[in-house]
């Protein structure tokens, strides 16, 4: 028996796509040319590259949106929503991720067939698969 819950996963997919659109249009305003003076969020990182926005708003929001029982499915959903939201952001933007962007600065990126893929996406997908497929 695996712990994948299709209903909660569908909720996570929809939430990730909608939130990525909101983040693209309203939160990260420099991407749409609305905040060129400050370069977007003018905050100092709290931990590594993470801004207060990531730790105090985004992480709790992702945890709440990912709710599912058992706890390992909930954790899998939380990792899945982080990955799906980031990928969806670039879909909303209409331009794929490129080297040097914020999402590639954590663990670097790979470029298979000329397509930049952040390494954390691969690691995250492996964690999601592990949490969904192994019964705990």
C-alpha positions in Angstrom: 0.0 0.0 0.0 1.4 3.4 -0.9 0.5 6.7 0.6 -0.3 8.7 -2.5 -3.7 10.4 -2.2 -5.0 11.5 -5.6 -7.6 13.9 -4.2 -5.1 15.8 -2.1 -2.5 15.7 -4.9 -5.1 17.2 -7.3 -5.7 20.0 -4.7 -1.9 20.5 -4.5 -1.5 20.8 -8.3 -4.4 23.3 -8.6 -3.1 25.3 -5.6 0.5 25.4 -7.1 -0.7 26.6 -10.5 -2.9 29.3 -9.0 -0.4 30.5 -6.4 2.3 30.6 -9.1 0.1 32.9 -11.1 -0.5 35.2 -8.1 3.2 35.2 -7.3 4.2 36.0 -10.8 1.6 38.8 -11.3 1.3 40.4 -7.8 4.2 39.3 -5.6 7.3 39.3 -7.9 6.3 42.5 -9.6 9.7 43.1 -11.3 9.0 40.1 -13.6 6.0 42.0 -15.2 7.8 45.3 -15.2 5.9 46.9 -12.3 8.7 47.2 -9.8 12.0 48.1 -11.6 13.2 50.5 -8.9 13.6 48.1 -6.0 14.2 44.9 -8.1 11.2 43.1 -6.6 11.3 42.1 -3.0 13.6 44.5 -1.2 14.2 42.3 1.9 17.3 40.8 3.2 17.6 37.0 3.3 16.9 35.4 6.6 18.6 32.1 6.0 20.8 31.5 2.9 18.8 32.8 0.0 15.5 32.6 1.7 13.6 35.8 2.4 11.1 36.4 5.3 8.4 35.9 2.6 9.5 32.3 2.0 9.9 31.2 5.6 7.0 33.1 7.3 4.4 33.1 4.6 5.1 30.6 1.8 6.2 27.6 3.9 3.3 27.7 6.3 0.9 28.3 3.4 2.3 25.3 1.5 2.0 23.1 4.6 -1.6 24.1 5.2 -2.5 23.6 1.5 -0.9 20.2 1.4 -2.9 18.7 4.3 -3.5 14.9 3.9 -3.4 11.9 6.2 -1.1 10.1 6.9 1.6 12.5 7.8 4.0 11.1 5.1 1.5 11.9 2.4 1.2 15.4 3.8 5.0 15.8 3.7 5.0 14.4 0.2 2.4 17.0 -0.8 4.3 19.8 0.8 7.5 18.9 -1.2 5.3 18.4 -4.3 3.6 21.8 -4.0 7.0 23.5 -3.7 8.2 21.9 -6.9 5.0 22.3 -8.8 4.7 26.0 -7.8 8.2 26.8 -9.0 7.7 25.0 -12.3 4.3 26.7 -12.7 5.9 30.1 -12.1 8.1 29.7 -15.1 5.1 28.6 -17.2 3.2 31.7 -16.1 6.2 33.8 -17.0 6.4 32.3 -20.5 10.2 31.9 -20.3 11.9 28.9 -18.9 14.4 29.1 -16.0 17.9 30.1 -17.0 21.3 29.8 -15.2 21.9 32.4 -12.4 18.2 32.9 -11.5 17.2 32.6 -7.9 15.9 29.1 -8.2 19.2 27.8 -9.5 21.4 29.4 -6.8 20.6 26.8 -4.0 22.1 23.7 -5.5 23.0 24.8 -9.0 21.5 23.5 -12.2 21.9 21.0 -15.0 21.5 21.6 -18.7 20.4 18.4 -20.4 19.7 19.1 -24.1 20.1 22.9 -23.5 17.2 23.1 -21.0 18.2 24.4 -17.5 16.9 22.3 -14.7 17.6 23.3 -11.1 19.2 20.5 -9.1 16.8 21.1 -6.2 13.9 20.1 -8.5 15.4 16.7 -9.1 16.1 16.2 -5.4 12.6 17.4 -4.5 11.0 15.0 -7.0 13.0 12.1 -5.5 11.8 13.0 -2.0 8.2 13.2 -3.2 8.4 9.8 -4.8 10.0 8.3 -1.7 7.3 9.8 0.6 4.4 8.8 -1.7 5.6 5.3 -2.7 7.0 3.8 0.4 4.5 2.7 3.0 5.3 4.1 6.5 
